[in-house]
Amino acid sequence: MQLVSKNKTFKYGEISLTGKVFVYILLLLGLCLFGFPVFWMISTSLKTLGQVHQQTLLPKTFEWVNFKEVFTTHPMGMYLWNTSFYTLLTMFGAAFSSSLVAFAFARLRARGSTILFALILSTMMIPSQVTMIPQYLIFSKLGWVDSYLPLIIPSFGASAFLIFLLRQFYLGISKELDEAVKIDGGGYFTIYFRMILPLSIPALATAGIMEFMYRWNDLMGPLIYLSSQLKYPLSLGLASFRGAYATTPWNLLMAASFVAVLPPLTLFFFAQKYFIQGIVISGAKG
């Protein structure tokens, strides 16, 4: 790896031994800082409640029965299904609708499109709390409260960040391909579905994964719109552990938390290249 400047070329291998040691120390400190909560969660999930109150670092015996008890005493399977159901739908809706809008901004040239694009990006600066009450009133009038519709339908209206992300990717696709399709008699829909969409699978995967991570961990939306326990996702299901007992069973709560973290953690390890690609695309010159 090398960095080119006006004065000289700098190679990563030319860093001194002291510099490399300093970098590895920082990485080790970061690993301890972010890894210890995960270690504590796994360790606590394998303890008895008595061992939790003793505040020991490692369990004396591995209580694997905690994971079984989580599924037998609580509807964890139902929480997992509910979360997966609306998360996958919102992931698809946000990625597809955002790609359509991004394609329009990247390929169509209309008067005021630049201003409109800037206005869409400016919505990212508006806190979600500002629109929370108006949205609730609208969905309440529509009779959508205590259903998944308020959580799913808005995702099909596109996301400002995903529009920006995908537009940056589409700008990198040569417009000569568009001209080739037009020569064959194809229109913009043909360009999008037969050319742009197949080429943008990596970018769409990035957008979908980002949306998946956000929706899987979302607490505020389900807390506002869902009141029936049969419709609870994992975020509300985990919160119910603290209200079901006189004292919080931290060992069961940590076992349930580990089960809830496992799907996004697995997704991250298998798709981490798409996260990096998302950072690269969003930083590309438009």
C-alpha angles and dihedrals in degrees: 000000000000138000118215120209133168093264107036148348115255121204123199090225090062092069110117122249090251090054092050091049090050091051092050091048090054090049091049091050090049090050091052092045096051098028099052095070089053091048091049091050093052093043093049092047089061096049134089117246089253092055090050091058090047087062095223117167097223128034116252090216127015107245101200087165088079090075091050091049091051090061097039100046096035132039093245091149090057091048090052092049094047092049094046092047100057095029093059092046093050090045091055094042095049095045095046099043092044091051091055093051092043090051090053093051093045099045109022121072114203133158110273095011092125091053091046091051090051090050091052091050090048090062088072088070092059111095114236089233089069093063097034098094097042090049092049092050091050094049091044091055089050091051093240097128114120091026135092093246096093088053097045109033097058090057089065088062091072130246123258093222094047090048089055092045095050094041089058089053094047091051087062092059112093115252089215086080088059091053091051091055091047091052088056089054099260125142133210093284090054090049091051101044100035102034116013097040097053091045093049098055092113092049092046090050089053092050092046094050092049090051090047092054092049096047095042091057097038114126105161098060097051090041091057101041106028122072103154113088090215087068097045117129123212094273092061093035092059091049089055091064090072094052099044096069137045088238124026112259095221093183092058092041091053091046090052091045090053090052089050093048095047099079097050091040091053091046091052094053093049096041104031091119088065091055089054090046090052090056091048094048094047089051094049119114113262 
